[in-house]
Structure formats: C-alpha cells, structure tokens
C-alpha cells in the first residue's frame, strides 16, 4: 500500500494548490497538521504559478493499492 498525505491550500488569487507527502508518519495527528500548514503559509517558502499560499483548505490521506503482474 502506498499512502500520500495531501495538503490543500488556496493561493492569494483564490486558486487551489496541493502539496503531496509520500509515506507520511502515521497515525496522522490532525491537531498538528493545520498549525503546520499555517506555519508554511506564514513562512512564505512555498509559492505556485497561481500565487503565494494564502489559506488552508484541507488535508487528506490517499491510500492506494498497486498490484503488479509480471507479463512474460
């Protein structure tokens, strides 16, 4: 199973933007995620082609199962 933590932000121009974190430490502590996202916004480290990050929209964990088959 591959898990990804997806952090969703809104830019200064109202456009959505996402940051993905592969294999996040579990369990996800919701009480830590929002303040961490707010700190990312305040630091101004991240930007996108649609502007600077302005607000927190949400977060989610995507759980994906991949089964590979060897085709000979």
PDB file of N, H, CA, C and O in Angstrom:
ATOM      1  N   UNK A   1       0.836  -1.181   0.000  1.00  0.00           N
ATOM      2  CA  UNK A   1       0.000   0.000   0.000  1.00  0.00           C
ATOM      3  C   UNK A   1       0.884   1.250   0.000  1.00  0.00           C
ATOM      4  O   UNK A   1       1.850   1.344   0.758  1.00  0.00           O
ATOM      5  N   UNK A   2       0.541   2.187  -0.848  1.00  0.00           N
ATOM      6  H   UNK A   2      -0.244   2.110  -1.463  1.00  0.00           H
ATOM      7  CA  UNK A   2       1.240   3.459  -0.901  1.00  0.00           C
ATOM      8  C   UNK A   2       0.304   4.523  -0.339  1.00  0.00           C
ATOM      9  O   UNK A   2      -0.838   4.650  -0.779  1.00  0.00           O
ATOM     10  N   UNK A   3       0.790   5.278   0.628  1.00  0.00           N
ATOM     11  H   UNK A   3       1.718   5.175   0.985  1.00  0.00           H
ATOM     12  CA  UNK A   3      -0.026   6.345   1.217  1.00  0.00           C
ATOM     13  C   UNK A   3       0.635   7.676   0.938  1.00  0.00           C
ATOM     14  O   UNK A   3       1.859   7.806   0.912  1.00  0.00           O
ATOM     15  N   UNK A   4      -0.223   8.661   0.730  1.00  0.00           N
ATOM     16  H   UNK A   4      -1.217   8.556   0.751  1.00  0.00           H
ATOM     17  CA  UNK A   4       0.232  10.018   0.479  1.00  0.00           C
ATOM     18  C   UNK A   4      -0.619  10.967   1.310  1.00  0.00           C
ATOM     19  O   UNK A   4      -1.847  10.875   1.316  1.00  0.00           O
ATOM     20  N   UNK A   5       0.047  11.879   2.012  1.00  0.00           N
ATOM     21  H   UNK A   5       1.044  11.953   2.007  1.00  0.00           H
ATOM     22  CA  UNK A   5      -0.664  12.949   2.713  1.00  0.00           C
ATOM     23  C   UNK A   5      -0.716  14.126   1.750  1.00  0.00           C
ATOM     24  O   UNK A   5       0.321  14.610   1.298  1.00  0.00           O
ATOM     25  N   UNK A   6      -1.909  14.579   1.441  1.00  0.00           N
ATOM     26  H   UNK A   6      -2.751  14.186   1.809  1.00  0.00           H
ATOM     27  CA  UNK A   6      -2.083  15.679   0.511  1.00  0.00           C
ATOM     28  C   UNK A   6      -2.574  16.896   1.283  1.00  0.00           C
ATOM     29  O   UNK A   6      -3.637  16.862   1.904  1.00  0.00           O
ATOM     30  N   UNK A   7      -1.791  17.974   1.240  1.00  0.00           N
ATOM     31  H   UNK A   7      -0.928  18.002   0.736  1.00  0.00           H
ATOM     32  CA  UNK A   7      -2.128  19.221   1.915  1.00  0.00           C
ATOM     33  C   UNK A   7      -2.715  20.169   0.876  1.00  0.00           C
ATOM     34  O   UNK A   7      -2.094  20.431  -0.154  1.00  0.00           O
ATOM     35  N   UNK A   8      -3.897  20.675   1.148  1.00  0.00           N
ATOM     36  H   UNK A   8      -4.401  20.462   1.985  1.00  0.00           H
ATOM     37  CA  UNK A   8      -4.590  21.540   0.199  1.00  0.00           C
ATOM     38  C   UNK A   8      -4.613  22.987   0.709  1.00  0.00           C
ATOM     39  O   UNK A   8      -5.024  23.264   1.836  1.00  0.00           O
ATOM     40  N   UNK A   9      -4.158  23.895  -0.156  1.00  0.00           N
ATOM     41  H   UNK A   9      -3.824  23.670  -1.072  1.00  0.00           H
ATOM     42  CA  UNK A   9      -4.108  25.315   0.166  1.00  0.00           C
ATOM     43  C   UNK A   9      -4.892  26.095  -0.884  1.00  0.00           C
ATOM     44  O   UNK A   9      -5.256  25.560  -1.931  1.00  0.00           O
ATOM     45  N   UNK A  10      -5.149  27.379  -0.586  1.00  0.00           N
ATOM     46  H   UNK A  10      -4.854  27.814   0.265  1.00  0.00           H
ATOM     47  CA  UNK A  10      -5.719  28.305  -1.545  1.00  0.00           C
ATOM     48  C   UNK A  10      -4.707  29.436  -1.694  1.00  0.00           C
ATOM     49  O   UNK A  10      -4.161  29.927  -0.706  1.00  0.00           O
ATOM     50  N   UNK A  11      -4.461  29.847  -2.942  1.00  0.00           N
ATOM     51  H   UNK A  11      -4.904  29.448  -3.745  1.00  0.00           H
ATOM     52  CA  UNK A  11      -3.486  30.916  -3.184  1.00  0.00           C
ATOM     53  C   UNK A  11      -4.130  32.286  -3.003  1.00  0.00           C
ATOM     54  O   UNK A  11      -5.340  32.405  -2.808  1.00  0.00           O
ATOM     55  N   UNK A  12      -3.299  33.303  -3.071  1.00  0.00           N
ATOM     56  H   UNK A  12      -2.317  33.206  -3.229  1.00  0.00           H
ATOM     57  CA  UNK A  12      -3.777  34.675  -2.930  1.00  0.00           C
ATOM     58  C   UNK A  12      -4.762  35.067  -4.035  1.00  0.00           C
ATOM     59  O   UNK A  12      -5.499  36.042  -3.887  1.00  0.00           O
ATOM     60  N   UNK A  13      -4.779  34.319  -5.133  1.00  0.00           N
ATOM     61  H   UNK A  13      -4.181  33.527  -5.253  1.00  0.00           H
ATOM     62  CA  UNK A  13      -5.702  34.587  -6.228  1.00  0.00           C
ATOM     63  C   UNK A  13      -6.910  33.641  -6.213  1.00  0.00           C
ATOM     64  O   UNK A  13      -7.671  33.580  -7.179  1.00  0.00           O
ATOM     65  N   UNK A  14      -7.076  32.905  -5.109  1.00  0.00           N
ATOM     66  H   UNK A  14      -6.458  32.954  -4.324  1.00  0.00           H
ATOM     67  CA  UNK A  14      -8.232  32.031  -4.951  1.00  0.00           C
ATOM     68  C   UNK A  14      -8.127  30.694  -5.674  1.00  0.00           C
ATOM     69  O   UNK A  14      -9.124  29.984  -5.809  1.00  0.00           O
ATOM     70  N   UNK A  15      -6.943  30.349  -6.135  1.00  0.00           N
ATOM     71  H   UNK A  15      -6.134  30.926  -6.025  1.00  0.00           H
ATOM     72  CA  UNK A  15      -6.742  29.086  -6.861  1.00  0.00           C
ATOM     73  C   UNK A  15      -6.291  27.992  -5.899  1.00  0.00           C
ATOM     74  O   UNK A  15      -5.511  28.262  -4.985  1.00  0.00           O
ATOM     75  N   UNK A  16      -6.768  26.761  -6.087  1.00  0.00           N
ATOM     76  H   UNK A  16      -7.401  26.541  -6.830  1.00  0.00           H
ATOM     77  CA  UNK A  16      -6.329  25.652  -5.225  1.00  0.00           C
ATOM     78  C   UNK A  16      -4.934  25.166  -5.617  1.00  0.00           C
ATOM     79  O   UNK A  16      -4.552  25.201  -6.787  1.00  0.00           O
ATOM     80  N   UNK A  17      -4.192  24.717  -4.623  1.00  0.00           N
ATOM     81  H   UNK A  17      -4.502  24.688  -3.673  1.00  0.00           H
ATOM     82  CA  UNK A  17      -2.870  24.132  -4.852  1.00  0.00           C
ATOM     83  C   UNK A  17      -2.652  23.042  -3.809  1.00  0.00           C
ATOM     84  O   UNK A  17      -3.138  23.146  -2.682  1.00  0.00           O
ATOM     85  N   UNK A  18      -1.922  21.997  -4.188  1.00  0.00           N
ATOM     86  H   UNK A  18      -1.527  21.912  -5.103  1.00  0.00           H
ATOM     87  CA  UNK A  18      -1.716  20.855  -3.284  1.00  0.00           C
ATOM     88  C   UNK A  18      -0.241  20.533  -3.160  1.00  0.00           C
ATOM     89  O   UNK A  18       0.525  20.667  -4.114  1.00  0.00           O
ATOM     90  N   UNK A  19       0.145  20.103  -1.962  1.00  0.00           N
ATOM     91  H   UNK A  19      -0.478  19.994  -1.187  1.00  0.00           H
ATOM     92  CA  UNK A  19       1.466  19.550  -1.708  1.00  0.00           C
ATOM     93  C   UNK A  19       1.268  18.104  -1.279  1.00  0.00           C
ATOM     94  O   UNK A  19       0.414  17.815  -0.441  1.00  0.00           O
ATOM     95  N   UNK A  20       2.054  17.193  -1.851  1.00  0.00           N
ATOM     96  H   UNK A  20       2.747  17.428  -2.533  1.00  0.00           H
ATOM     97  CA  UNK A  20       1.931  15.778  -1.518  1.00  0.00           C
ATOM     98  C   UNK A  20       3.156  15.306  -0.765  1.00  0.00           C
ATOM     99  O   UNK A  20       4.287  15.634  -1.124  1.00  0.00           O
ATOM    100  N   UNK A  21       2.920  14.532   0.283  1.00  0.00           N
ATOM    101  H   UNK A  21       2.001  14.265   0.574  1.00  0.00           H
ATOM    102  CA  UNK A  21       3.991  13.958   1.097  1.00  0.00           C
ATOM    103  C   UNK A  21       3.844  12.448   1.040  1.00  0.00           C
ATOM    104  O   UNK A  21       2.860  11.888   1.523  1.00  0.00           O
ATOM    105  N   UNK A  22       4.833  11.798   0.446  1.00  0.00           N
ATOM    106  H   UNK A  22       5.632  12.253   0.054  1.00  0.00           H
ATOM    107  CA  UNK A  22       4.814  10.337   0.310  1.00  0.00           C
ATOM    108  C   UNK A  22       5.103   9.669   1.648  1.00  0.00           C
ATOM    109  O   UNK A  22       5.926  10.158   2.422  1.00  0.00           O
ATOM    110  N   UNK A  23       4.441   8.571   1.920  1.00  0.00           N
ATOM    111  H   UNK A  23       3.773   8.174   1.291  1.00  0.00           H
ATOM    112  CA  UNK A  23       4.657   7.747   3.116  1.00  0.00           C
ATOM    113  C   UNK A  23       4.712   8.568   4.406  1.00  0.00           C
ATOM    114  O   UNK A  23       5.727   8.551   5.101  1.00  0.00           O
ATOM    115  N   UNK A  24       3.641   9.281   4.732  1.00  0.00           N
ATOM    116  H   UNK A  24       2.816   9.295   4.168  1.00  0.00           H
ATOM    117  CA  UNK A  24       3.643  10.100   5.949  1.00  0.00           C
ATOM    118  C   UNK A  24       3.705   9.245   7.207  1.00  0.00           C
ATOM    119  O   UNK A  24       3.271   8.093   7.219  1.00  0.00           O
ATOM    120  N   UNK A  25       4.253   9.832   8.258  1.00  0.00           N
ATOM    121  H   UNK A  25       4.605  10.768   8.248  1.00  0.00           H
ATOM    122  CA  UNK A  25       4.309   9.155   9.557  1.00  0.00           C
ATOM    123  C   UNK A  25       2.877   8.996  10.062  1.00  0.00           C
ATOM    124  O   UNK A  25       2.099   9.950  10.082  1.00  0.00           O
ATOM    125  N   UNK A  26       2.552   7.790  10.463  1.00  0.00           N
ATOM    126  H   UNK A  26       3.184   7.015  10.446  1.00  0.00           H
ATOM    127  CA  UNK A  26       1.198   7.531  10.946  1.00  0.00           C
ATOM    128  C   UNK A  26       1.220   7.183  12.419  1.00  0.00           C
ATOM    129  O   UNK A  26       2.236   6.693  12.911  1.00  0.00           O
ATOM    130  N   UNK A  27       0.158   7.414  13.124  1.00  0.00           N
ATOM    131  H   UNK A  27      -0.667   7.812  12.724  1.00  0.00           H
ATOM    132  CA  UNK A  27      -1.092   7.993  12.670  1.00  0.00           C
ATOM    133  C   UNK A  27      -0.946   9.505  12.451  1.00  0.00           C
ATOM    134  O   UNK A  27      -0.125  10.160  13.092  1.00  0.00           O
ATOM    135  N   UNK A  28      -1.745  10.035  11.549  1.00  0.00           N
ATOM    136  H   UNK A  28      -2.413   9.503  11.028  1.00  0.00           H
ATOM    137  CA  UNK A  28      -1.739  11.463  11.263  1.00  0.00           C
ATOM    138  C   UNK A  28      -2.409  12.180  12.434  1.00  0.00           C
ATOM    139  O   UNK A  28      -3.538  11.861  12.804  1.00  0.00           O
ATOM    140  N   UNK A  29      -1.710  13.139  13.005  1.00  0.00           N
ATOM    141  H   UNK A  29      -0.793  13.398  12.705  1.00  0.00           H
ATOM    142  CA  UNK A  29      -2.245  13.913  14.130  1.00  0.00           C
ATOM    143  C   UNK A  29      -2.886  15.187  13.576  1.00  0.00           C
ATOM    144  O   UNK A  29      -2.190  16.146  13.242  1.00  0.00           O
ATOM    145  N   UNK A  30      -4.190  15.187  13.484  1.00  0.00           N
ATOM    146  H   UNK A  30      -4.755  14.408  13.756  1.00  0.00           H
ATOM    147  CA  UNK A  30      -4.919  16.311  12.900  1.00  0.00           C
ATOM    148  C   UNK A  30      -4.658  17.625  13.631  1.00  0.00           C
ATOM    149  O   UNK A  30      -4.687  18.694  13.022  1.00  0.00           O
ATOM    150  N   UNK A  31      -4.401  17.546  14.940  1.00  0.00           N
ATOM    151  H   UNK A  31      -4.377  16.678  15.435  1.00  0.00           H
ATOM    152  CA  UNK A  31      -4.164  18.765  15.713  1.00  0.00           C
ATOM    153  C   UNK A  31      -2.814  19.399  15.388  1.00  0.00           C
ATOM    154  O   UNK A  31      -2.563  20.543  15.769  1.00  0.00           O
ATOM    155  N   UNK A  32      -1.957  18.683  14.698  1.00  0.00           N
ATOM    156  H   UNK A  32      -2.161  17.754  14.389  1.00  0.00           H
ATOM    157  CA  UNK A  32      -0.641  19.201  14.316  1.00  0.00           C
ATOM    158  C   UNK A  32      -0.634  19.667  12.858  1.00  0.00           C
ATOM    159  O   UNK A  32       0.117  20.575  12.502  1.00  0.00           O
ATOM    160  N   UNK A  33      -1.464  19.053  12.017  1.00  0.00           N
ATOM    161  H   UNK A  33      -2.074  18.315  12.305  1.00  0.00           H
ATOM    162  CA  UNK A  33      -1.441  19.328  10.583  1.00  0.00           C
ATOM    163  C   UNK A  33      -1.812  20.779  10.274  1.00  0.00           C
ATOM    164  O   UNK A  33      -1.083  21.449   9.541  1.00  0.00           O
ATOM    165  N   UNK A  34      -2.919  21.279  10.810  1.00  0.00           N
ATOM    166  H   UNK A  34      -3.511  20.736  11.405  1.00  0.00           H
ATOM    167  CA  UNK A  34      -3.355  22.636  10.484  1.00  0.00           C
ATOM    168  C   UNK A  34      -2.339  23.685  10.932  1.00  0.00           C
ATOM    169  O   UNK A  34      -1.998  24.558  10.135  1.00  0.00           O
ATOM    170  N   UNK A  35      -1.836  23.642  12.177  1.00  0.00           N
ATOM    171  H   UNK A  35      -2.113  22.932  12.825  1.00  0.00           H
ATOM    172  CA  UNK A  35      -0.823  24.635  12.561  1.00  0.00           C
ATOM    173  C   UNK A  35       0.445  24.549  11.692  1.00  0.00           C
ATOM    174  O   UNK A  35       1.065  25.570  11.395  1.00  0.00           O
ATOM    175  N   UNK A  36       0.821  23.343  11.292  1.00  0.00           N
ATOM    176  H   UNK A  36       0.317  22.513  11.534  1.00  0.00           H
ATOM    177  CA  UNK A  36       1.987  23.189  10.419  1.00  0.00           C
ATOM    178  C   UNK A  36       1.726  23.835   9.061  1.00  0.00           C
ATOM    179  O   UNK A  36       2.605  24.491   8.502  1.00  0.00           O
ATOM    180  N   UNK A  37       0.522  23.650   8.537  1.00  0.00           N
ATOM    181  H   UNK A  37      -0.192  23.118   8.991  1.00  0.00           H
ATOM    182  CA  UNK A  37       0.165  24.265   7.258  1.00  0.00           C
ATOM    183  C   UNK A  37       0.142  25.788   7.374  1.00  0.00           C
ATOM    184  O   UNK A  37       0.596  26.485   6.467  1.00  0.00           O
ATOM    185  N   UNK A  38      -0.381  26.303   8.480  1.00  0.00           N
ATOM    186  H   UNK A  38      -0.750  25.737   9.217  1.00  0.00           H
ATOM    187  CA  UNK A  38      -0.408  27.753   8.702  1.00  0.00           C
ATOM    188  C   UNK A  38       1.007  28.312   8.804  1.00  0.00           C
ATOM    189  O   UNK A  38       1.277  29.424   8.351  1.00  0.00           O
ATOM    190  N   UNK A  39       1.910  27.530   9.404  1.00  0.00           N
ATOM    191  H   UNK A  39       1.691  26.627   9.772  1.00  0.00           H
ATOM    192  CA  UNK A  39       3.308  27.941   9.505  1.00  0.00           C
ATOM    193  C   UNK A  39       3.967  27.981   8.115  1.00  0.00           C
ATOM    194  O   UNK A  39       4.776  28.865   7.832  1.00  0.00           O
ATOM    195  N   UNK A  40       3.615  27.022   7.261  1.00  0.00           N
ATOM    196  H   UNK A  40       2.958  26.304   7.491  1.00  0.00           H
ATOM    197  CA  UNK A  40       4.129  27.022   5.890  1.00  0.00           C
ATOM    198  C   UNK A  40       3.697  28.290   5.153  1.00  0.00           C
ATOM    199  O   UNK A  40       4.486  28.902   4.432  1.00  0.00           O
ATOM    200  N   UNK A  41       2.435  28.674   5.345  1.00  0.00           N
ATOM    201  H   UNK A  41       1.794  28.178   5.930  1.00  0.00           H
ATOM    202  CA  UNK A  41       1.917  29.879   4.701  1.00  0.00           C
ATOM    203  C   UNK A  41       2.660  31.110   5.221  1.00  0.00           C
ATOM    204  O   UNK A  41       3.097  31.954   4.439  1.00  0.00           O
ATOM    205  N   UNK A  42       2.798  31.206   6.543  1.00  0.00           N
ATOM    206  H   UNK A  42       2.442  30.520   7.178  1.00  0.00           H
ATOM    207  CA  UNK A  42       3.443  32.366   7.166  1.00  0.00           C
ATOM    208  C   UNK A  42       4.911  32.505   6.756  1.00  0.00           C
ATOM    209  O   UNK A  42       5.425  33.617   6.642  1.00  0.00           O
ATOM    210  N   UNK A  43       5.577  31.380   6.536  1.00  0.00           N
ATOM    211  H   UNK A  43       5.160  30.476   6.628  1.00  0.00           H
ATOM    212  CA  UNK A  43       6.999  31.429   6.185  1.00  0.00           C
ATOM    213  C   UNK A  43       7.224  31.934   4.766  1.00  0.00           C
ATOM    214  O   UNK A  43       8.293  32.462   4.457  1.00  0.00           O
ATOM    215  N   UNK A  44       6.228  31.776   3.902  1.00  0.00           N
ATOM    216  H   UNK A  44       5.360  31.347   4.153  1.00  0.00           H
ATOM    217  CA  UNK A  44       6.351  32.217   2.518  1.00  0.00           C
ATOM    218  C   UNK A  44       7.310  31.391   1.682  1.00  0.00           C
ATOM    219  O   UNK A  44       7.718  31.814   0.600  1.00  0.00           O
ATOM    220  N   UNK A  45       7.670  30.224   2.171  1.00  0.00           N
ATOM    221  H   UNK A  45       7.339  29.880   3.049  1.00  0.00           H
ATOM    222  CA  UNK A  45       8.623  29.364   1.466  1.00  0.00           C
ATOM    223  C   UNK A  45       8.021  28.789   0.195  1.00  0.00           C
ATOM    224  O   UNK A  45       8.708  28.663  -0.819  1.00  0.00           O
ATOM    225  N   UNK A  46       6.748  28.442   0.245  1.00  0.00           N
ATOM    226  H   UNK A  46       6.190  28.545   1.068  1.00  0.00           H
ATOM    227  CA  UNK A  46       6.109  27.817  -0.903  1.00  0.00           C
ATOM    228  C   UNK A  46       5.330  28.840  -1.720  1.00  0.00           C
ATOM    229  O   UNK A  46       4.675  29.729  -1.176  1.00  0.00           O
ATOM    230  N   UNK A  47       5.416  28.694  -3.019  1.00  0.00           N
ATOM    231  H   UNK A  47       5.948  27.971  -3.461  1.00  0.00           H
ATOM    232  CA  UNK A  47       4.643  29.517  -3.944  1.00  0.00           C
ATOM    233  C   UNK A  47       4.252  28.643  -5.122  1.00  0.00           C
ATOM    234  O   UNK A  47       4.761  27.532  -5.273  1.00  0.00           O
ATOM    235  N   UNK A  48       3.372  29.130  -5.935  1.00  0.00           N
ATOM    236  H   UNK A  48       2.959  30.032  -5.812  1.00  0.00           H
ATOM    237  CA  UNK A  48       2.969  28.371  -7.116  1.00  0.00           C
ATOM    238  C   UNK A  48       2.822  29.333  -8.290  1.00  0.00           C
ATOM    239  O   UNK A  48       2.950  30.547  -8.129  1.00  0.00           O
ATOM    240  N   UNK A  49       2.557  28.792  -9.448  1.00  0.00           N
ATOM    241  H   UNK A  49       2.452  27.806  -9.579  1.00  0.00           H
ATOM    242  CA  UNK A  49       2.341  29.643 -10.613  1.00  0.00           C
ATOM    243  C   UNK A  49       1.066  30.462 -10.466  1.00  0.00           C
ATOM    244  O   UNK A  49       0.860  31.433 -11.194  1.00  0.00           O
ATOM    245  N   UNK A  50       0.209  30.070  -9.522  1.00  0.00           N
ATOM    246  H   UNK A  50       0.376  29.282  -8.931  1.00  0.00           H
ATOM    247  CA  UNK A  50      -1.037  30.793  -9.265  1.00  0.00           C
ATOM    248  C   UNK A  50      -0.945  31.715  -8.055  1.00  0.00           C
ATOM    249  O   UNK A  50      -1.970  32.165  -7.542  1.00  0.00           O
ATOM    250  N   UNK A  51       0.282  32.002  -7.590  1.00  0.00           N
ATOM    251  H   UNK A  51       1.114  31.636  -8.006  1.00  0.00           H
ATOM    252  CA  UNK A  51       0.467  32.927  -6.470  1.00  0.00           C
ATOM    253  C   UNK A  51       0.935  32.258  -5.203  1.00  0.00           C
ATOM    254  O   UNK A  51       1.128  31.043  -5.141  1.00  0.00           O
ATOM    255  N   UNK A  52       1.110  33.089  -4.193  1.00  0.00           N
ATOM    256  H   UNK A  52       0.953  34.075  -4.244  1.00  0.00           H
ATOM    257  CA  UNK A  52       1.564  32.610  -2.889  1.00  0.00           C
ATOM    258  C   UNK A  52       0.435  31.900  -2.149  1.00  0.00           C
ATOM    259  O   UNK A  52      -0.742  32.195  -2.357  1.00  0.00           O
ATOM    260  N   UNK A  53       0.807  30.967  -1.289  1.00  0.00           N
ATOM    261  H   UNK A  53       1.763  30.728  -1.120  1.00  0.00           H
ATOM    262  CA  UNK A  53      -0.182  30.273  -0.479  1.00  0.00           C
ATOM    263  C   UNK A  53      -0.800  31.291   0.479  1.00  0.00           C
ATOM    264  O   UNK A  53      -0.083  32.063   1.115  1.00  0.00           O
ATOM    265  N   UNK A  54      -2.135  31.292   0.583  1.00  0.00           N
ATOM    266  H   UNK A  54      -2.719  30.665   0.066  1.00  0.00           H
ATOM    267  CA  UNK A  54      -2.818  32.285   1.406  1.00  0.00           C
ATOM    268  C   UNK A  54      -3.640  31.688   2.547  1.00  0.00           C
ATOM    269  O   UNK A  54      -3.741  32.293   3.614  1.00  0.00           O
ATOM    270  N   UNK A  55      -4.230  30.504   2.335  1.00  0.00           N
ATOM    271  H   UNK A  55      -4.148  30.012   1.468  1.00  0.00           H
ATOM    272  CA  UNK A  55      -5.047  29.910   3.396  1.00  0.00           C
ATOM    273  C   UNK A  55      -5.074  28.391   3.277  1.00  0.00           C
ATOM    274  O   UNK A  55      -4.757  27.813   2.237  1.00  0.00           O
ATOM    275  N   UNK A  56      -5.466  27.772   4.384  1.00  0.00           N
ATOM    276  H   UNK A  56      -5.724  28.242   5.228  1.00  0.00           H
ATOM    277  CA  UNK A  56      -5.583  26.317   4.459  1.00  0.00           C
ATOM    278  C   UNK A  56      -6.960  25.914   3.937  1.00  0.00           C
ATOM    279  O   UNK A  56      -7.973  26.487   4.338  1.00  0.00           O
ATOM    280  N   UNK A  57      -6.993  24.949   3.063  1.00  0.00           N
ATOM    281  H   UNK A  57      -6.170  24.484   2.737  1.00  0.00           H
ATOM    282  CA  UNK A  57      -8.266  24.429   2.559  1.00  0.00           C
ATOM    283  C   UNK A  57      -8.595  23.091   3.214  1.00  0.00           C
ATOM    284  O   UNK A  57      -9.739  22.858   3.604  1.00  0.00           O
ATOM    285  N   UNK A  58      -7.586  22.196   3.340  1.00  0.00           N
ATOM    286  H   UNK A  58      -6.656  22.386   3.023  1.00  0.00           H
ATOM    287  CA  UNK A  58      -7.837  20.902   3.951  1.00  0.00           C
ATOM    288  C   UNK A  58      -6.655  19.971   3.795  1.00  0.00           C
ATOM    289  O   UNK A  58      -5.617  20.347   3.251  1.00  0.00           O
ATOM    290  N   UNK A  59      -6.821  18.779   4.266  1.00  0.00           N
ATOM    291  H   UNK A  59      -7.665  18.473   4.707  1.00  0.00           H
ATOM    292  CA  UNK A  59      -5.784  17.754   4.164  1.00  0.00           C
ATOM    293  C   UNK A  59      -6.474  16.399   4.063  1.00  0.00           C
ATOM    294  O   UNK A  59      -7.575  16.197   4.576  1.00  0.00           O
ATOM    295  N   UNK A  60      -5.794  15.478   3.386  1.00  0.00           N
ATOM    296  H   UNK A  60      -4.900  15.642   2.969  1.00  0.00           H
ATOM    297  CA  UNK A  60      -6.359  14.133   3.265  1.00  0.00           C
ATOM    298  C   UNK A  60      -5.242  13.133   3.036  1.00  0.00           C
ATOM    299  O   UNK A  60      -4.168  13.469   2.537  1.00  0.00           O
ATOM    300  N   UNK A  61      -5.526  11.889   3.415  1.00  0.00           N
ATOM    301  H   UNK A  61      -6.398  11.616   3.820  1.00  0.00           H
ATOM    302  CA  UNK A  61      -4.602  10.787   3.155  1.00  0.00           C
ATOM    303  C   UNK A  61      -5.175   9.974   2.016  1.00  0.00           C
ATOM    304  O   UNK A  61      -6.338   9.570   2.042  1.00  0.00           O
ATOM    305  N   UNK A  62      -4.352   9.742   1.027  1.00  0.00           N
ATOM    306  H   UNK A  62      -3.407  10.070   1.006  1.00  0.00           H
ATOM    307  CA  UNK A  62      -4.752   8.922  -0.113  1.00  0.00           C
ATOM    308  C   UNK A  62      -4.063   7.577   0.045  1.00  0.00           C
ATOM    309  O   UNK A  62      -2.837   7.506   0.131  1.00  0.00           O
ATOM    310  N   UNK A  63      -4.846   6.519   0.084  1.00  0.00           N
ATOM    311  H   UNK A  63      -5.842   6.576   0.014  1.00  0.00           H
ATOM    312  CA  UNK A  63      -4.348   5.163   0.273  1.00  0.00           C
ATOM    313  C   UNK A  63      -4.541   4.421  -1.040  1.00  0.00           C
ATOM    314  O   UNK A  63      -5.662   4.265  -1.524  1.00  0.00           O
ATOM    315  N   UNK A  64      -3.433   3.968  -1.605  1.00  0.00           N
ATOM    316  H   UNK A  64      -2.523   4.095  -1.211  1.00  0.00           H
ATOM    317  CA  UNK A  64      -3.506   3.346  -2.929  1.00  0.00           C
ATOM    318  C   UNK A  64      -2.876   1.959  -2.888  1.00  0.00           C
ATOM    319  O   UNK A  64      -1.767   1.784  -2.382  1.00  0.00           O
ATOM    320  N   UNK A  65      -3.581   0.996  -3.414  1.00  0.00           N
ATOM    321  H   UNK A  65      -4.482   1.138  -3.824  1.00  0.00           H
ATOM    322  CA  UNK A  65      -3.061  -0.358  -3.548  1.00  0.00           C
ATOM    323  C   UNK A  65      -2.627  -0.589  -4.992  1.00  0.00           C
ATOM    324  O   UNK A  65      -3.379  -0.309  -5.925  1.00  0.00           O
ATOM    325  N   UNK A  66      -1.439  -1.091  -5.167  1.00  0.00           N
ATOM    326  H   UNK A  66      -0.828  -1.318  -4.409  1.00  0.00           H
ATOM    327  CA  UNK A  66      -0.932  -1.380  -6.505  1.00  0.00           C
ATOM    328  C   UNK A  66      -0.532  -2.840  -6.554  1.00  0.00           C
ATOM    329  O   UNK A  66       0.244  -3.307  -5.721  1.00  0.00           O
ATOM    330  N   UNK A  67      -1.059  -3.554  -7.525  1.00  0.00           N
ATOM    331  H   UNK A  67      -1.689  -3.174  -8.202  1.00  0.00           H
ATOM    332  CA  UNK A  67      -0.684  -4.946  -7.737  1.00  0.00           C
ATOM    333  C   UNK A  67      -0.024  -5.037  -9.095  1.00  0.00           C
ATOM    334  O   UNK A  67      -0.641  -4.741 -10.118  1.00  0.00           O
ATOM    335  N   UNK A  68       1.238  -5.451  -9.104  1.00  0.00           N
ATOM    336  H   UNK A  68       1.740  -5.692  -8.273  1.00  0.00           H
ATOM    337  CA  UNK A  68       1.959  -5.584 -10.359  1.00  0.00           C
ATOM    338  C   UNK A  68       1.944  -7.039 -10.782  1.00  0.00           C
ATOM    339  O   UNK A  68       2.057  -7.945  -9.957  1.00  0.00           O
ATOM    340  N   UNK A  69       1.803  -7.248 -12.089  1.00  0.00           N
ATOM    341  H   UNK A  69       1.711  -6.511 -12.760  1.00  0.00           H
ATOM    342  CA  UNK A  69       1.819  -8.586 -12.650  1.00  0.00           C
ATOM    343  C   UNK A  69       2.965  -8.660 -13.644  1.00  0.00           C
ATOM    344  O   UNK A  69       3.160  -7.769 -14.470  1.00  0.00           O
ATOM    345  N   UNK A  70       3.711  -9.741 -13.539  1.00  0.00           N
ATOM    346  H   UNK A  70       3.552 -10.465 -12.867  1.00  0.00           H
ATOM    347  CA  UNK A  70       4.798  -9.961 -14.492  1.00  0.00           C
ATOM    348  C   UNK A  70       4.222 -10.615 -15.729  1.00  0.00           C
ATOM    349  O   UNK A  70       3.731 -11.743 -15.669  1.00  0.00           O
ATOM    350  N   UNK A  71       4.277  -9.930 -16.828  1.00  0.00           N
ATOM    351  H   UNK A  71       4.676  -9.015 -16.877  1.00  0.00           H
ATOM    352  CA  UNK A  71       3.756 -10.434 -18.086  1.00  0.00           C
ATOM    353  C   UNK A  71       4.960 -10.932 -18.898  1.00  0.00           C
ATOM    354  O   UNK A  71       5.868 -10.173 -19.235  1.00  0.00           O
ATOM    355  N   UNK A  72       4.931 -12.206 -19.191  1.00  0.00           N
ATOM    356  H   UNK A  72       4.194 -12.823 -18.918  1.00  0.00           H
ATOM    357  CA  UNK A  72       6.060 -12.808 -19.917  1.00  0.00           C
ATOM    358  C   UNK A  72       5.666 -13.131 -21.325  1.00  0.00           C
ATOM    359  O   UNK A  72       6.481 -13.643 -22.092  1.00  0.00           O
TER     360      UNK A  72
END
